[in-house]
Amino acid sequence: MIGVARDPARLESVRAELSGLGEYHGICADLASDTAAETIRKGVASIFDGLDVIVNNAGVMLSHEPELTAEPEGKLEETLAINLLAPFRITRALLSLLELGTEPRVINVSSGAGTFSGMLEPKIASYRLSKWSLNGLTMLQAKEWAGKISVLAFDPGWVRTDLGGPKAPGVPEDSAAGLLKTILLPSSVTGQFVKDGEILPF
Ligand SMILES: NC(=O)c1ccc[n+]([C@@H]2O[C@H](COP(=O)([O-])OP(=O)(O)OC[C@H]3O[C@@H](n4cnc5c(N)ncnc54)[C@H](OP(=O)(O)O)[C@@H]3O)[C@@H](O)[C@H]2O)c1
């Protein structure tokens, strides 16, 4: 297992917990950087000969204004850089390693906020648009790699994290359980939006 984070101290802080589950390595990269994908590719290639699963989990929610045009300039671009472009670049950089994996799968951590019905809800417009776009990326990647690599958009549900806030009804362990169910779906399941192991409409 390889974890990627921009803060070396946070990467190290999970070592004790994750090492109990098996071999664990950390790679330090800021996903806002143009060099992040190549840093991650080099790091992964120096550890493993192939990859089975990528979970594109890092995400940001930078604005809470009522409408898109009310958001401070640059917020949409910053949001898309982390929530859309980073998963695209990282997965593309890791493609040759994924092709050597066993029933390889990419999981793009999306959100109900970026579904067709979620797009009609108020606030967090850049965030919604970024997850809508990530859903589109999921569909395109699944089509391109059909029969070789499964690609899924995963909704972790509304849970209490820095991003989810203290009022969320769920806890991160709920998301982890849903993620595990998603990883374990048959490899023929691809190009879908999944929550708690169930396929839902985009
Ligand atoms: N929580 C929810 O209710 C909810 C609902 C739907 C979807 N999601 C999605 O679930 C995923 C995880 O979110 P979360 O709730 O765990 O949010 P979080 O607590 O804010 O964590 C986000 C993670 O992304 C990392 N990150 C942000 N920018 C980065 C960068 N430039 N380079 C490297 N890492 C970066 C953060 O690293 P640092 O620790 O260094 O800041 C942090 O570890 C996100 O994709 C989010 O959109 C969450």
The ligand as an SDF file (V2000), in Angstrom:
LIG
                    3D

 48 52  0  0  0  0  0  0  0  0999 V2000
  -16.5040   14.5550    3.8540 N   0  0  0  0  0  0  0  0  0  0  0  0
  -17.5800   14.4700    3.0760 C   0  0  0  0  0  0  0  0  0  0  0  0
  -18.7330   14.6020    3.5380 O   0  0  0  0  0  0  0  0  0  0  0  0
  -17.4350   14.1770    1.6010 C   0  0  0  0  0  0  0  0  0  0  0  0
  -18.6030   13.9910    0.8370 C   0  0  0  0  0  0  0  0  0  0  0  0
  -18.4910   13.7070   -0.5180 C   0  0  0  0  0  0  0  0  0  0  0  0
  -17.2290   13.5940   -1.0820 C   0  0  0  0  0  0  0  0  0  0  0  0
  -16.1090   13.7850   -0.3290 N   0  0  0  0  0  0  0  0  0  0  0  0
  -14.7990   13.6470   -1.0010 C   0  0  0  0  0  0  0  0  0  0  0  0
  -13.9870   12.7510   -0.2530 O   0  0  0  0  0  0  0  0  0  0  0  0
  -12.6070   13.0580   -0.4780 C   0  0  0  0  0  0  0  0  0  0  0  0
  -11.9140   13.1750    0.8620 C   0  0  0  0  0  0  0  0  0  0  0  0
  -12.4600   14.3120    1.5140 O   0  0  0  0  0  0  0  0  0  0  0  0
  -12.4550   14.5150    3.0970 P   0  0  0  0  0  0  0  0  0  0  0  0
  -13.8420   14.6760    3.5180 O   0  0  0  0  0  0  0  0  0  0  0  0
  -11.5830   13.4900    3.7630 O   0  0  0  0  0  0  0  0  0  0  0  0
  -11.7750   15.9670    3.1350 O   0  0  0  0  0  0  0  0  0  0  0  0
  -10.5880   16.5330    4.0120 P   0  0  0  0  0  0  0  0  0  0  0  0
  -10.7250   16.0820    5.4060 O   0  0  0  0  0  0  0  0  0  0  0  0
  -10.5620   18.0010    3.7430 O   0  0  0  0  0  0  0  0  0  0  0  0
   -9.3280   15.8330    3.3580 O   0  0  0  0  0  0  0  0  0  0  0  0
   -8.9190   16.1640    2.0590 C   0  0  0  0  0  0  0  0  0  0  0  0
   -7.5640   15.5740    1.8240 C   0  0  0  0  0  0  0  0  0  0  0  0
   -7.0910   16.0410    0.5520 O   0  0  0  0  0  0  0  0  0  0  0  0
   -5.7530   16.4290    0.7260 C   0  0  0  0  0  0  0  0  0  0  0  0
   -5.3320   17.4670   -0.1990 N   0  0  0  0  0  0  0  0  0  0  0  0
   -5.9590   18.6280   -0.4850 C   0  0  0  0  0  0  0  0  0  0  0  0
   -5.2210   19.3650   -1.3210 N   0  0  0  0  0  0  0  0  0  0  0  0
   -4.0900   18.6560   -1.5650 C   0  0  0  0  0  0  0  0  0  0  0  0
   -2.9300   18.8880   -2.3380 C   0  0  0  0  0  0  0  0  0  0  0  0
   -2.7590   20.0230   -3.0460 N   0  0  0  0  0  0  0  0  0  0  0  0
   -1.9630   17.9440   -2.3770 N   0  0  0  0  0  0  0  0  0  0  0  0
   -2.1140   16.7930   -1.6610 C   0  0  0  0  0  0  0  0  0  0  0  0
   -3.1890   16.5100   -0.8970 N   0  0  0  0  0  0  0  0  0  0  0  0
   -4.1600   17.4460   -0.8530 C   0  0  0  0  0  0  0  0  0  0  0  0
   -5.6980   16.9900    2.1370 C   0  0  0  0  0  0  0  0  0  0  0  0
   -4.3770   17.0570    2.5690 O   0  0  0  0  0  0  0  0  0  0  0  0
   -3.9080   17.9740    3.8140 P   0  0  0  0  0  0  0  0  0  0  0  0
   -4.1970   17.1330    5.0070 O   0  0  0  0  0  0  0  0  0  0  0  0
   -2.4570   18.1940    3.5680 O   0  0  0  0  0  0  0  0  0  0  0  0
   -4.7320   19.2260    3.7480 O   0  0  0  0  0  0  0  0  0  0  0  0
   -6.5480   15.9840    2.8900 C   0  0  0  0  0  0  0  0  0  0  0  0
   -5.7970   14.8580    3.2550 O   0  0  0  0  0  0  0  0  0  0  0  0
  -12.5900   14.3570   -1.2850 C   0  0  0  0  0  0  0  0  0  0  0  0
  -12.3900   14.0560   -2.6480 O   0  0  0  0  0  0  0  0  0  0  0  0
  -13.9910   14.9200   -1.0670 C   0  0  0  0  0  0  0  0  0  0  0  0
  -14.3990   15.7570   -2.1300 O   0  0  0  0  0  0  0  0  0  0  0  0
  -16.1830   14.0630    0.9940 C   0  0  0  0  0  0  0  0  0  0  0  0
  1  2  1  0
  2  3  2  0
  2  4  1  0
  4  5  1  0
  4 48  2  0
  5  6  2  0
  6  7  1  0
  7  8  2  0
  8  9  1  0
  8 48  1  0
  9 10  1  0
  9 46  1  0
 10 11  1  0
 11 12  1  0
 11 44  1  0
 12 13  1  0
 13 14  1  0
 14 15  2  0
 14 16  1  0
 14 17  1  0
 17 18  1  0
 18 19  2  0
 18 20  1  0
 18 21  1  0
 21 22  1  0
 22 23  1  0
 23 24  1  0
 23 42  1  0
 24 25  1  0
 25 26  1  0
 25 36  1  0
 26 27  1  0
 26 35  1  0
 27 28  2  0
 28 29  1  0
 29 30  1  0
 29 35  2  0
 30 31  1  0
 30 32  2  0
 32 33  1  0
 33 34  2  0
 34 35  1  0
 36 37  1  0
 36 42  1  0
 37 38  1  0
 38 39  2  0
 38 40  1  0
 38 41  1  0
 42 43  1  0
 44 45  1  0
 44 46  1  0
 46 47  1  0
M  CHG  2   8   1  16  -1
M  END
$$$$
